[in-house]
Amino acid sequence: MPGIAFIMGKSASGKDKIFKMLMEDERLCLKNVTMYTTRPMRVGETEGIEYHFVDERKAQEFEEADKIIEMRSYTTMHGVWKYFTADDGQIDLAQGNRYIVIGTLEAYDKFCKYYGKEHILPIYIEVDDGIRLMRAVNREMKQENPKYAELCRRFLADEQDFSETNIQKSGITKRFFNNNLLEECYEEIAREIAEKMCQADI
């Protein structure tokens, strides 16, 4: 039975909002696994909630200690930003706990390799590209210092990172569509997790 629900999707697909809703859903009893990043904190984010925000020195310490489960590095308009998951004691499948993680398709593949594919439940959220772009622009406009060039880079990079070839290679067969009806999409995802991870109906 899967012990880790892995949430993924392109930028502005609504995965962060759905992630928070799942965390707050007492029916599912999911434990958060907080990833790390070296990018600056955005307006509205909180240390330890969306990410652990660390500097390059701390990231190197994890690497040197061989504690990295997966890591992605992006060359942005503002330097290299790293996103990674560390084997820091947050996940213990032997205890029978259920966890929730948010990340990229590449990170999903590395989690499967590290823990075994049978322990990971993929939740792939898909949104029409036009809707995603409008959402991304609206979100960026709310930032104190909007970074539109970085938004465009990230949007285009998603087309390669989440290509149909890569999705199929990772064995993703089910998609959850979040074009307009967030609540319906959320309930479909919650039912999938309850059925596959909790063996219960909700």
N, CA and C atoms as an extended XYZ file, in Angstrom:
606
Properties=species:S:1:pos:R:3:atomname:S:1:resname:S:1:resid:I:1 pbc="F F F"
N         0.847       -1.199        0.000 N   MET     1
C         0.000        0.000        0.000 CA  MET     1
C         0.884        1.251        0.000 C   MET     1
N         0.554        2.239       -0.836 N   PRO     2
C         1.360        3.464       -0.863 CA  PRO     2
C         1.348        4.180        0.489 C   PRO     2
N         2.491        4.756        0.840 N   GLY     3
C         2.585        5.516        2.079 CA  GLY     3
C         2.834        6.989        1.850 C   GLY     3
N         3.129        7.337        0.581 N   ILE     4
C         3.434        8.732        0.249 CA  ILE     4
C         2.589        9.169       -0.940 C   ILE     4
N         1.769       10.203       -0.744 N   ALA     5
C         1.033       10.825       -1.851 CA  ALA     5
C         1.933       11.897       -2.438 C   ALA     5
N         2.246       11.776       -3.723 N   PHE     6
C         3.171       12.709       -4.360 CA  PHE     6
C         2.388       13.615       -5.307 C   PHE     6
N         2.258       14.904       -4.923 N   ILE     7
C         1.498       15.887       -5.697 CA  ILE     7
C         2.421       16.561       -6.701 C   ILE     7
N         1.997       16.603       -7.964 N   MET     8
C         2.838       17.258       -8.977 CA  MET     8
C         1.980       17.873      -10.075 C   MET     8
N         2.584       18.791      -10.796 N   GLY     9
C         1.902       19.485      -11.874 CA  GLY     9
C         2.744       20.666      -12.300 C   GLY     9
N         2.419       21.224      -13.445 N   LYS    10
C         3.145       22.382      -13.944 CA  LYS    10
C         2.895       23.593      -13.045 C   LYS    10
N         3.681       24.636      -13.214 N   SER    11
C         3.510       25.853      -12.425 CA  SER    11
C         2.115       26.426      -12.645 C   SER    11
N         1.540       26.979      -11.578 N   ALA    12
C         0.201       27.589      -11.604 CA  ALA    12
C        -0.899       26.589      -11.934 C   ALA    12
N        -0.667       25.322      -11.615 N   SER    13
C        -1.706       24.304      -11.830 CA  SER    13
C        -2.629       24.179      -10.628 C   SER    13
N        -2.291       24.892       -9.546 N   GLY    14
C        -3.100       24.831       -8.339 CA  GLY    14
C        -2.627       23.781       -7.354 C   GLY    14
N        -1.462       23.193       -7.618 N   LYS    15
C        -0.993       22.104       -6.759 CA  LYS    15
C        -0.691       22.562       -5.338 C   LYS    15
N        -0.193       23.800       -5.171 N   ASP    16
C         0.097       24.288       -3.817 CA  ASP    16
C        -1.185       24.445       -3.006 C   ASP    16
N        -2.234       24.976       -3.639 N   LYS    17
C        -3.505       25.153       -2.943 CA  LYS    17
C        -4.124       23.808       -2.587 C   LYS    17
N        -4.095       22.858       -3.522 N   ILE    18
C        -4.644       21.531       -3.267 CA  ILE    18
C        -3.835       20.820       -2.198 C   ILE    18
N        -2.528       21.003       -2.226 N   PHE    19
C        -1.659       20.429       -1.202 CA  PHE    19
C        -2.090       20.894        0.193 C   PHE    19
N        -2.313       22.198        0.334 N   LYS    20
C        -2.725       22.745        1.634 CA  LYS    20
C        -4.089       22.197        2.062 C   LYS    20
N        -4.999       22.074        1.119 N   MET    21
C        -6.327       21.534        1.430 CA  MET    21
C        -6.230       20.089        1.903 C   MET    21
N        -5.370       19.309        1.268 N   LEU    22
C        -5.186       17.915        1.676 CA  LEU    22
C        -4.585       17.825        3.073 C   LEU    22
N        -3.643       18.707        3.349 N   MET    23
C        -3.021       18.720        4.665 CA  MET    23
C        -4.034       19.028        5.761 C   MET    23
N        -5.005       19.872        5.447 N   GLU    24
C        -6.003       20.290        6.430 CA  GLU    24
C        -7.183       19.326        6.532 C   GLU    24
N        -7.256       18.356        5.637 N   ASP    25
C        -8.374       17.413        5.609 CA  ASP    25
C        -8.159       16.335        6.673 C   ASP    25
N        -8.890       16.416        7.768 N   GLU    26
C        -8.710       15.497        8.887 CA  GLU    26
C        -9.109       14.065        8.542 C   GLU    26
N        -9.844       13.886        7.449 N   ARG    27
C       -10.248       12.541        7.041 CA  ARG    27
C        -9.054       11.718        6.563 C   ARG    27
N        -8.008       12.391        6.097 N   LEU    28
C        -6.895       11.698        5.459 CA  LEU    28
C        -5.698       11.468        6.371 C   LEU    28
N        -5.541       12.285        7.406 N   CYS    29
C        -4.446       12.128        8.378 CA  CYS    29
C        -3.072       12.063        7.707 C   CYS    29
N        -2.799       13.024        6.834 N   LEU    30
C        -1.531       13.046        6.115 CA  LEU    30
C        -0.499       13.897        6.845 C   LEU    30
N         0.722       13.413        6.857 N   LYS    31
C         1.823       14.160        7.461 CA  LYS    31
C         2.602       14.882        6.364 C   LYS    31
N         2.915       16.122        6.612 N   ASN    32
C         3.648       16.926        5.631 CA  ASN    32
C         5.132       16.571        5.615 C   ASN    32
N         5.694       16.539        4.428 N   VAL    33
C         7.137       16.404        4.258 CA  VAL    33
C         7.606       17.697        3.612 C   VAL    33
N         8.298       18.501        4.368 N   THR    34
C         8.709       19.806        3.877 CA  THR    34
C        10.029       19.721        3.131 C   THR    34
N        10.009       20.166        1.879 N   MET    35
C        11.222       20.185        1.080 CA  MET    35
C        12.031       21.442        1.384 C   MET    35
N        13.209       21.499        0.792 N   TYR    36
C        14.129       22.618        0.990 CA  TYR    36
C        14.318       23.372       -0.318 C   TYR    36
N        14.607       24.653       -0.218 N   THR    37
C        14.958       25.441       -1.396 CA  THR    37
C        15.919       26.558       -1.021 C   THR    37
N        16.739       26.920       -1.992 N   THR    38
C        17.657       28.046       -1.794 CA  THR    38
C        17.105       29.320       -2.428 C   THR    38
N        15.916       29.248       -3.038 N   ARG    39
C        15.345       30.464       -3.624 CA  ARG    39
C        14.781       31.360       -2.533 C   ARG    39
N        14.621       32.656       -2.818 N   PRO    40
C        14.061       33.572       -1.820 CA  PRO    40
C        12.603       33.223       -1.499 C   PRO    40
N        12.202       33.530       -0.297 N   MET    41
C        10.818       33.320        0.110 CA  MET    41
C         9.911       34.317       -0.596 C   MET    41
N         8.759       33.848       -1.081 N   ARG    42
C         7.801       34.721       -1.743 CA  ARG    42
C         6.818       35.290       -0.741 C   ARG    42
N         6.150       36.366       -1.131 N   VAL    43
C         5.102       36.954       -0.299 CA  VAL    43
C         4.024       35.906       -0.059 C   VAL    43
N         3.643       35.739        1.210 N   GLY    44
C         2.594       34.783        1.553 CA  GLY    44
C         3.120       33.425        1.968 C   GLY    44
N         4.425       33.184        1.766 N   GLU    45
C         5.007       31.905        2.163 CA  GLU    45
C         5.528       31.983        3.597 C   GLU    45
N         5.628       30.818        4.231 N   THR    46
C         6.080       30.736        5.619 CA  THR    46
C         7.160       29.676        5.740 C   THR    46
N         8.224       29.982        6.421 N   GLU    47
C         9.301       29.014        6.652 CA  GLU    47
C         8.739       27.745        7.298 C   GLU    47
N         9.098       26.600        6.702 N   GLY    48
C         8.653       25.329        7.243 CA  GLY    48
C         7.297       24.878        6.750 C   GLY    48
N         6.606       25.712        6.016 N   ILE    49
C         5.296       25.329        5.476 CA  ILE    49
C         5.450       24.950        4.003 C   ILE    49
N         5.658       25.932        3.139 N   GLU    50
C         5.888       25.617        1.726 CA  GLU    50
C         7.240       24.914        1.547 C   GLU    50
N         8.266       25.471        2.181 N   TYR    51
C         9.631       24.936        2.101 CA  TYR    51
C        10.385       25.293        3.371 C   TYR    51
N        11.537       24.628        3.554 N   HIS    52
C        12.568       25.137        4.452 CA  HIS    52
C        13.470       25.991        3.550 C   HIS    52
N        13.569       27.261        3.859 N   PHE    53
C        14.374       28.171        3.042 CA  PHE    53
C        15.787       28.218        3.621 C   PHE    53
N        16.759       27.724        2.829 N   VAL    54
C        18.135       27.629        3.312 CA  VAL    54
C        19.084       28.290        2.304 C   VAL    54
N        20.314       28.496        2.741 N   ASP    55
C        21.308       29.072        1.841 CA  ASP    55
C        22.120       27.959        1.186 C   ASP    55
N        23.006       28.343        0.291 N   GLU    56
C        23.807       27.375       -0.457 CA  GLU    56
C        24.696       26.548        0.469 C   GLU    56
N        25.202       27.159        1.519 N   ARG    57
C        26.070       26.441        2.461 CA  ARG    57
C        25.343       25.270        3.104 C   ARG    57
N        24.089       25.491        3.521 N   LYS    58
C        23.310       24.428        4.155 CA  LYS    58
C        23.001       23.314        3.156 C   LYS    58
N        22.704       23.688        1.923 N   ALA    59
C        22.435       22.680        0.892 CA  ALA    59
C        23.668       21.793        0.679 C   ALA    59
N        24.850       22.399        0.685 N   GLN    60
C        26.085       21.649        0.499 CA  GLN    60
C        26.335       20.699        1.673 C   GLN    60
N        25.948       21.104        2.867 N   GLU    61
C        26.108       20.239        4.040 CA  GLU    61
C        25.302       18.948        3.878 C   GLU    61
N        24.060       19.070        3.386 N   PHE    62
C        23.237       17.881        3.150 CA  PHE    62
C        23.877       16.988        2.084 C   PHE    62
N        24.399       17.610        1.027 N   GLU    63
C        25.027       16.838       -0.047 CA  GLU    63
C        26.243       16.085        0.469 C   GLU    63
N        27.073       16.763        1.229 N   GLU    64
C        28.290       16.143        1.749 CA  GLU    64
C        27.979       15.009        2.722 C   GLU    64
N        26.845       15.093        3.394 N   ALA    65
C        26.445       14.047        4.334 CA  ALA    65
C        25.663       12.931        3.640 C   ALA    65
N        25.519       13.015        2.301 N   ASP    66
C        24.787       12.019        1.506 CA  ASP    66
C        23.347       11.869        2.004 C   ASP    66
N        22.705       13.013        2.282 N   LYS    67
C        21.347       13.018        2.819 CA  LYS    67
C        20.322       13.549        1.805 C   LYS    67
N        20.710       13.630        0.534 N   ILE    68
C        19.796       14.144       -0.478 CA  ILE    68
C        19.034       12.996       -1.134 C   ILE    68
N        17.703       13.039       -1.053 N   ILE    69
C        16.858       12.049       -1.741 CA  ILE    69
C        16.720       12.438       -3.201 C   ILE    69
N        16.454       13.700       -3.435 N   GLU    70
C        16.366       14.228       -4.796 CA  GLU    70
C        16.677       15.717       -4.748 C   GLU    70
N        17.256       16.217       -5.844 N   MET    71
C        17.572       17.634       -5.924 CA  MET    71
C        17.456       18.106       -7.366 C   MET    71
N        16.896       19.297       -7.530 N   ARG    72
C        16.836       19.942       -8.844 CA  ARG    72
C        17.453       21.322       -8.733 C   ARG    72
N        18.251       21.688       -9.734 N   SER    73
C        18.869       23.011       -9.775 CA  SER    73
C        18.390       23.746      -11.017 C   SER    73
N        17.959       24.991      -10.835 N   TYR    74
C        17.463       25.787      -11.949 CA  TYR    74
C        18.294       27.057      -12.070 C   TYR    74
N        18.782       27.305      -13.282 N   THR    75
C        19.484       28.547      -13.557 CA  THR    75
C        18.436       29.585      -13.925 C   THR    75
N        18.179       30.519      -13.014 N   THR    76
C        17.130       31.511      -13.200 CA  THR    76
C        17.745       32.860      -13.565 C   THR    76
N        16.879       33.823      -13.749 N   MET    77
C        17.343       35.183      -14.021 CA  MET    77
C        18.028       35.793      -12.800 C   MET    77
N        17.932       35.121      -11.664 N   HIS    78
C        18.456       35.653      -10.403 CA  HIS    78
C        19.477       34.713       -9.764 C   HIS    78
N        20.051       33.840      -10.573 N   GLY    79
C        21.046       32.910      -10.074 CA  GLY    79
C        20.513       31.487      -10.037 C   GLY    79
N        21.300       30.567       -9.488 N   VAL    80
C        20.901       29.159       -9.403 CA  VAL    80
C        20.060       28.936       -8.151 C   VAL    80
N        18.864       28.382       -8.344 N   TRP    81
C        17.987       28.033       -7.229 CA  TRP    81
C        17.905       26.519       -7.146 C   TRP    81
N        18.067       25.988       -5.946 N   LYS    82
C        17.996       24.551       -5.719 CA  LYS    82
C        16.729       24.201       -4.942 C   LYS    82
N        16.137       23.090       -5.316 N   TYR    83
C        14.988       22.530       -4.606 CA  TYR    83
C        15.359       21.084       -4.289 C   TYR    83
N        15.211       20.669       -3.049 N   PHE    84
C        15.604       19.294       -2.729 CA  PHE    84
C        14.854       18.747       -1.517 C   PHE    84
N        14.853       17.412       -1.455 N   THR    85
C        14.296       16.702       -0.308 CA  THR    85
C        15.445       16.015        0.400 C   THR    85
N        15.511       16.187        1.699 N   ALA    86
C        16.597       15.589        2.479 CA  ALA    86
C        16.064       14.443        3.341 C   ALA    86
N        16.892       13.436        3.498 N   ASP    87
C        16.570       12.336        4.403 CA  ASP    87
C        16.919       12.820        5.808 C   ASP    87
N        15.990       13.591        6.365 N   ASP    88
C        16.236       14.247        7.655 CA  ASP    88
C        15.347       13.705        8.769 C   ASP    88
N        14.772       12.526        8.556 N   GLY    89
C        13.952       11.905        9.591 CA  GLY    89
C        12.467       12.197        9.488 C   GLY    89
N        12.057       12.988        8.514 N   GLN    90
C        10.641       13.309        8.385 CA  GLN    90
C         9.806       12.108        7.935 C   GLN    90
N        10.383       11.238        7.108 N   ILE    91
C         9.651       10.089        6.565 CA  ILE    91
C        10.110        8.802        7.236 C   ILE    91
N         9.134        8.048        7.745 N   ASP    92
C         9.420        6.744        8.342 CA  ASP    92
C         8.262        5.813        7.984 C   ASP    92
N         8.375        5.153        6.854 N   LEU    93
C         7.290        4.301        6.363 CA  LEU    93
C         7.042        3.097        7.261 C   LEU    93
N         8.053        2.684        8.006 N   ALA    94
C         7.908        1.526        8.883 CA  ALA    94
C         6.887        1.757        9.985 C   ALA    94
N         6.615        3.019       10.306 N   GLN    95
C         5.660        3.343       11.366 CA  GLN    95
C         4.213        3.302       10.881 C   GLN    95
N         4.010        3.113        9.579 N   GLY    96
C         2.652        3.053        9.046 CA  GLY    96
C         2.009        4.410        8.865 C   GLY    96
N         2.804        5.484        8.942 N   ASN    97
C         2.259        6.826        8.736 CA  ASN    97
C         2.003        7.068        7.258 C   ASN    97
N         1.132        8.048        6.970 N   ARG    98
C         0.850        8.444        5.594 CA  ARG    98
C         1.368        9.866        5.390 C   ARG    98
N         2.104       10.058        4.312 N   TYR    99
C         2.771       11.332        4.061 CA  TYR    99
C         2.277       11.963        2.760 C   TYR    99
N         2.525       13.261        2.650 N   ILE   100
C         2.205       13.984        1.433 CA  ILE   100
C         3.399       14.843        1.039 C   ILE   100
N         3.760       14.786       -0.242 N   VAL   101
C         4.917       15.497       -0.774 CA  VAL   101
C         4.478       16.237       -2.030 C   VAL   101
N         5.082       17.378       -2.286 N   ILE   102
C         4.809       18.114       -3.517 CA  ILE   102
C         6.128       18.311       -4.250 C   ILE   102
N         6.133       18.052       -5.566 N   GLY   103
C         7.382       18.171       -6.306 CA  GLY   103
C         7.191       18.023       -7.803 C   GLY   103
N         8.301       17.844       -8.502 N   THR   104
C         8.293       17.730       -9.956 CA  THR   104
C         8.205       16.263      -10.375 C   THR   104
N         8.053       16.062      -11.664 N   LEU   105
C         8.027       14.705      -12.204 CA  LEU   105
C         9.373       14.017      -11.985 C   LEU   105
N        10.450       14.767      -12.158 N   GLU   106
C        11.786       14.219      -11.917 CA  GLU   106
C        11.957       13.809      -10.460 C   GLU   106
N        11.444       14.647       -9.553 N   ALA   107
C        11.531       14.319       -8.121 CA  ALA   107
C        10.710       13.068       -7.813 C   ALA   107
N         9.543       12.946       -8.461 N   TYR   108
C         8.710       11.751       -8.279 CA  TYR   108
C         9.486       10.492       -8.651 C   TYR   108
N        10.183       10.532       -9.791 N   ASP   109
C        10.965        9.376      -10.230 CA  ASP   109
C        12.034        9.012       -9.199 C   ASP   109
N        12.665       10.022       -8.610 N   LYS   110
C        13.724        9.764       -7.633 CA  LYS   110
C        13.157        9.227       -6.319 C   LYS   110
N        11.964        9.708       -5.938 N   PHE   111
C        11.306        9.153       -4.752 CA  PHE   111
C        10.988        7.673       -4.970 C   PHE   111
N        10.504        7.350       -6.180 N   CYS   112
C        10.184        5.953       -6.495 CA  CYS   112
C        11.427        5.082       -6.403 C   CYS   112
N        12.546        5.610       -6.879 N   LYS   113
C        13.792        4.864       -6.829 CA  LYS   113
C        14.292        4.705       -5.394 C   LYS   113
N        14.111        5.739       -4.579 N   TYR   114
C        14.629        5.745       -3.205 CA  TYR   114
C        13.796        4.859       -2.285 C   TYR   114
N        12.450        4.982       -2.386 N   TYR   115
C        11.564        4.269       -1.461 CA  TYR   115
C        10.897        3.039       -2.070 C   TYR   115
N        10.887        2.944       -3.425 N   GLY   116
C        10.158        1.871       -4.090 CA  GLY   116
C         8.841        2.402       -4.634 C   GLY   116
N         8.567        2.111       -5.900 N   LYS   117
C         7.391        2.682       -6.560 CA  LYS   117
C         6.094        2.274       -5.879 C   LYS   117
N         6.084        1.102       -5.273 N   GLU   118
C         4.865        0.619       -4.618 CA  GLU   118
C         4.468        1.464       -3.415 C   GLU   118
N         5.388        2.268       -2.922 N   HIS   119
C         5.104        3.105       -1.751 CA  HIS   119
C         4.680        4.528       -2.112 C   HIS   119
N         4.649        4.852       -3.410 N   ILE   120
C         4.346        6.213       -3.848 CA  ILE   120
C         3.059        6.241       -4.658 C   ILE   120
N         2.139        7.143       -4.299 N   LEU   121
C         0.900        7.339       -5.047 CA  LEU   121
C         1.016        8.646       -5.839 C   LEU   121
N         1.114        8.576       -7.181 N   PRO   122
C         1.240        9.804       -7.974 CA  PRO   122
C        -0.091       10.531       -8.122 C   PRO   122
N        -0.087       11.841       -7.857 N   ILE   123
C        -1.261       12.700       -8.057 CA  ILE   123
C        -0.837       13.800       -9.020 C   ILE   123
N        -1.165       13.615      -10.296 N   TYR   124
C        -0.750       14.572      -11.324 CA  TYR   124
C        -1.912       15.508      -11.660 C   TYR   124
N        -1.705       16.810      -11.414 N   ILE   125
C        -2.738       17.826      -11.642 CA  ILE   125
C        -2.474       18.515      -12.973 C   ILE   125
N        -3.502       18.588      -13.792 N   GLU   126
C        -3.349       19.178      -15.116 CA  GLU   126
C        -4.317       20.340      -15.308 C   GLU   126
N        -3.835       21.377      -15.990 N   VAL   127
C        -4.628       22.577      -16.260 CA  VAL   127
C        -4.312       23.043      -17.681 C   VAL   127
N        -5.316       23.556      -18.365 N   ASP   128
C        -5.113       24.134      -19.691 CA  ASP   128
C        -4.026       25.203      -19.627 C   ASP   128
N        -3.127       25.207      -20.622 N   ASP   129
C        -1.983       26.127      -20.599 CA  ASP   129
C        -2.394       27.597      -20.561 C   ASP   129
N        -3.457       27.961      -21.273 N   GLY   130
C        -3.907       29.353      -21.260 CA  GLY   130
C        -4.358       29.786      -19.881 C   GLY   130
N        -5.092       28.920      -19.211 N   ILE   131
C        -5.547       29.212      -17.850 CA  ILE   131
C        -4.355       29.301      -16.900 C   ILE   131
N        -3.405       28.394      -17.053 N   ARG   132
C        -2.207       28.415      -16.206 CA  ARG   132
C        -1.447       29.725      -16.349 C   ARG   132
N        -1.285       30.178      -17.590 N   LEU   133
C        -0.521       31.400      -17.825 CA  LEU   133
C        -1.194       32.606      -17.180 C   LEU   133
N        -2.509       32.691      -17.309 N   MET   134
C        -3.232       33.810      -16.679 CA  MET   134
C        -3.111       33.756      -15.166 C   MET   134
N        -3.203       32.575      -14.602 N   ARG   135
C        -3.056       32.425      -13.153 CA  ARG   135
C        -1.663       32.845      -12.710 C   ARG   135
N        -0.659       32.439      -13.466 N   ALA   136
C         0.728       32.747      -13.106 CA  ALA   136
C         0.982       34.250      -13.125 C   ALA   136
N         0.481       34.931      -14.149 N   VAL   137
C         0.665       36.372      -14.247 CA  VAL   137
C        -0.043       37.080      -13.100 C   VAL   137
N        -1.278       36.674      -12.818 N   ASN   138
C        -2.029       37.297      -11.716 CA  ASN   138
C        -1.332       37.100      -10.383 C   ASN   138
N        -0.749       35.923      -10.179 N   ARG   139
C        -0.028       35.650       -8.931 CA  ARG   139
C         1.226       36.494       -8.824 C   ARG   139
N         1.951       36.615       -9.938 N   GLU   140
C         3.198       37.360       -9.924 CA  GLU   140
C         2.961       38.849       -9.692 C   GLU   140
N         1.842       39.362      -10.182 N   MET   141
C         1.521       40.778      -10.006 CA  MET   141
C         1.372       41.152       -8.539 C   MET   141
N         1.078       40.176       -7.698 N   LYS   142
C         0.869       40.431       -6.279 CA  LYS   142
C         2.182       40.466       -5.493 C   LYS   142
N         3.287       40.047       -6.138 N   GLN   143
C         4.574       40.039       -5.467 CA  GLN   143
C         5.113       41.470       -5.335 C   GLN   143
N         5.902       41.711       -4.307 N   GLU   144
C         6.473       43.042       -4.096 CA  GLU   144
C         7.378       43.451       -5.265 C   GLU   144
N         8.136       42.481       -5.769 N   ASN   145
C         8.990       42.718       -6.928 CA  ASN   145
C         8.718       41.625       -7.960 C   ASN   145
N         7.715       41.821       -8.803 N   PRO   146
C         7.353       40.792       -9.800 CA  PRO   146
C         8.531       40.426      -10.697 C   PRO   146
N         8.670       39.136      -10.956 N   LYS   147
C         9.759       38.634      -11.792 CA  LYS   147
C         9.142       37.953      -13.010 C   LYS   147
N         8.717       38.745      -13.971 N   TYR   148
C         8.010       38.215      -15.134 CA  TYR   148
C         8.912       37.396      -16.049 C   TYR   148
N        10.166       37.763      -16.158 N   ALA   149
C        11.085       36.987      -16.993 CA  ALA   149
C        11.247       35.579      -16.432 C   ALA   149
N        11.353       35.487      -15.109 N   GLU   150
C        11.474       34.180      -14.469 CA  GLU   150
C        10.183       33.383      -14.639 C   GLU   150
N         9.042       34.057      -14.570 N   LEU   151
C         7.751       33.397      -14.795 CA  LEU   151
C         7.738       32.743      -16.180 C   LEU   151
N         8.177       33.485      -17.191 N   CYS   152
C         8.188       32.965      -18.562 CA  CYS   152
C         9.156       31.793      -18.702 C   CYS   152
N        10.324       31.911      -18.076 N   ARG   153
C        11.299       30.814      -18.132 CA  ARG   153
C        10.718       29.553      -17.533 C   ARG   153
N        10.067       29.705      -16.367 N   ARG   154
C         9.489       28.555      -15.675 CA  ARG   154
C         8.350       27.933      -16.477 C   ARG   154
N         7.539       28.783      -17.096 N   PHE   155
C         6.411       28.310      -17.885 CA  PHE   155
C         6.899       27.459      -19.062 C   PHE   155
N         7.929       27.941      -19.746 N   LEU   156
C         8.464       27.218      -20.899 CA  LEU   156
C         9.204       25.940      -20.472 C   LEU   156
N         9.898       26.022      -19.351 N   ALA   157
C        10.621       24.848      -18.854 CA  ALA   157
C         9.661       23.713      -18.521 C   ALA   157
N         8.475       24.063      -18.027 N   ASP   158
C         7.470       23.044      -17.701 CA  ASP   158
C         7.087       22.210      -18.910 C   ASP   158
N         7.095       22.832      -20.091 N   GLU   159
C         6.714       22.116      -21.308 CA  GLU   159
C         7.679       20.969      -21.589 C   GLU   159
N         8.929       21.143      -21.199 N   GLN   160
C         9.910       20.076      -21.370 CA  GLN   160
C         9.884       19.107      -20.197 C   GLN   160
N         9.854       19.655      -18.980 N   ASP   161
C         9.896       18.804      -17.790 CA  ASP   161
C         8.685       17.877      -17.707 C   ASP   161
N         7.509       18.399      -18.086 N   PHE   162
C         6.280       17.612      -18.030 CA  PHE   162
C         5.794       17.242      -19.432 C   PHE   162
N         6.713       16.910      -20.306 N   SER   163
C         6.338       16.501      -21.654 CA  SER   163
C         5.564       15.186      -21.585 C   SER   163
N         4.774       14.911      -22.610 N   GLU   164
C         4.006       13.671      -22.638 CA  GLU   164
C         4.932       12.457      -22.589 C   GLU   164
N         6.090       12.569      -23.218 N   THR   165
C         7.054       11.469      -23.194 CA  THR   165
C         7.517       11.182      -21.773 C   THR   165
N         7.840       12.249      -21.018 N   ASN   166
C         8.304       12.068      -19.643 CA  ASN   166
C         7.197       11.539      -18.743 C   ASN   166
N         5.975       12.026      -18.951 N   ILE   167
C         4.842       11.554      -18.147 CA  ILE   167
C         4.621       10.062      -18.348 C   ILE   167
N         4.659        9.633      -19.588 N   GLN   168
C         4.465        8.217      -19.892 CA  GLN   168
C         5.619        7.379      -19.358 C   GLN   168
N         6.846        7.907      -19.474 N   LYS   169
C         8.023        7.189      -18.991 CA  LYS   169
C         7.949        6.951      -17.479 C   LYS   169
N         7.341        7.905      -16.773 N   SER   170
C         7.216        7.787      -15.314 CA  SER   170
C         6.047        6.898      -14.902 C   SER   170
N         5.263        6.461      -15.875 N   GLY   171
C         4.155        5.562      -15.567 CA  GLY   171
C         2.922        6.265      -15.032 C   GLY   171
N         2.795        7.567      -15.292 N   ILE   172
C         1.621        8.316      -14.836 CA  ILE   172
C         0.465        8.044      -15.802 C   ILE   172
N        -0.593        7.467      -15.296 N   THR   173
C        -1.729        7.122      -16.160 CA  THR   173
C        -2.999        7.885      -15.803 C   THR   173
N        -3.064        8.427      -14.596 N   LYS   174
C        -4.266        9.139      -14.169 CA  LYS   174
C        -3.961       10.611      -13.970 C   LYS   174
N        -4.893       11.476      -14.419 N   ARG   175
C        -4.719       12.914      -14.275 CA  ARG   175
C        -5.940       13.516      -13.595 C   ARG   175
N        -5.688       14.573      -12.840 N   PHE   176
C        -6.762       15.277      -12.137 CA  PHE   176
C        -6.820       16.690      -12.701 C   PHE   176
N        -7.942       17.037      -13.328 N   PHE   177
C        -8.058       18.305      -14.045 CA  PHE   177
C        -8.587       19.417      -13.147 C   PHE   177
N        -7.840       20.537      -13.121 N   ASN   178
C        -8.169       21.665      -12.248 CA  ASN   178
C        -8.315       22.945      -13.075 C   ASN   178
N        -9.098       22.882      -14.136 N   ASN   179
C        -9.266       24.053      -15.001 CA  ASN   179
C       -10.119       25.138      -14.356 C   ASN   179
N       -11.270       24.778      -13.818 N   ASN   180
C       -12.177       25.784      -13.254 CA  ASN   180
C       -12.818       25.380      -11.935 C   ASN   180
N       -13.017       24.093      -11.735 N   LEU   181
C       -13.756       23.629      -10.558 CA  LEU   181
C       -12.792       23.016       -9.540 C   LEU   181
N       -12.189       23.885       -8.737 N   LEU   182
C       -11.191       23.445       -7.755 CA  LEU   182
C       -11.765       22.428       -6.780 C   LEU   182
N       -12.949       22.679       -6.259 N   GLU   183
C       -13.529       21.794       -5.248 CA  GLU   183
C       -13.755       20.388       -5.806 C   GLU   183
N       -14.227       20.302       -7.038 N   GLU   184
C       -14.457       18.987       -7.639 CA  GLU   184
C       -13.148       18.242       -7.838 C   GLU   184
N       -12.140       18.972       -8.313 N   CYS   185
C       -10.822       18.371       -8.491 CA  CYS   185
C       -10.280       17.891       -7.158 C   CYS   185
N       -10.421       18.724       -6.134 N   TYR   186
C        -9.921       18.364       -4.813 CA  TYR   186
C       -10.587       17.102       -4.276 C   TYR   186
N       -11.897       17.022       -4.374 N   GLU   187
C       -12.617       15.861       -3.843 CA  GLU   187
C       -12.235       14.591       -4.588 C   GLU   187
N       -11.981       14.703       -5.880 N   GLU   188
C       -11.550       13.532       -6.646 CA  GLU   188
C       -10.191       13.047       -6.149 C   GLU   188
N        -9.291       13.989       -5.884 N   ILE   189
C        -7.972       13.634       -5.369 CA  ILE   189
C        -8.075       13.038       -3.964 C   ILE   189
N        -8.902       13.652       -3.118 N   ALA   190
C        -9.075       13.153       -1.749 CA  ALA   190
C        -9.615       11.724       -1.753 C   ALA   190
N       -10.547       11.438       -2.646 N   ARG   191
C       -11.097       10.077       -2.743 CA  ARG   191
C       -10.034        9.084       -3.198 C   ARG   191
N        -9.190        9.521       -4.139 N   GLU   192
C        -8.114        8.653       -4.620 CA  GLU   192
C        -7.151        8.295       -3.485 C   GLU   192
N        -6.780        9.280       -2.696 N   ILE   193
C        -5.871        9.038       -1.575 CA  ILE   193
C        -6.527        8.149       -0.523 C   ILE   193
N        -7.795        8.422       -0.217 N   ALA   194
C        -8.500        7.624        0.787 CA  ALA   194
C        -8.587        6.164        0.357 C   ALA   194
N        -8.895        5.952       -0.911 N   GLU   195
C        -9.052        4.591       -1.416 CA  GLU   195
C        -7.733        3.836       -1.483 C   GLU   195
N        -6.693        4.495       -2.029 N   LYS   196
C        -5.426        3.813       -2.264 CA  LYS   196
C        -4.517        3.750       -1.035 C   LYS   196
N        -4.599        4.771       -0.157 N   MET   197
C        -3.679        4.825        0.977 CA  MET   197
C        -4.339        4.492        2.313 C   MET   197
N        -5.624        4.801        2.419 N   CYS   198
C        -6.308        4.585        3.702 CA  CYS   198
C        -7.279        3.413        3.643 C   CYS   198
N        -7.516        2.886        2.434 N   GLN   199
C        -8.489        1.820        2.217 CA  GLN   199
C        -9.836        2.186        2.840 C   GLN   199
N       -10.271        3.411        2.532 N   ALA   200
C       -11.537        3.905        3.082 CA  ALA   200
C       -12.245        4.740        2.027 C   ALA   200
N       -13.555        4.879        2.194 N   ASP   201
C       -14.361        5.731        1.313 CA  ASP   201
C       -14.651        7.026        2.024 C   ASP   201
N       -14.601        8.145        1.278 N   ILE   202
C       -14.978        9.430        1.863 CA  ILE   202
C       -15.918       10.154        0.915 C   ILE   202
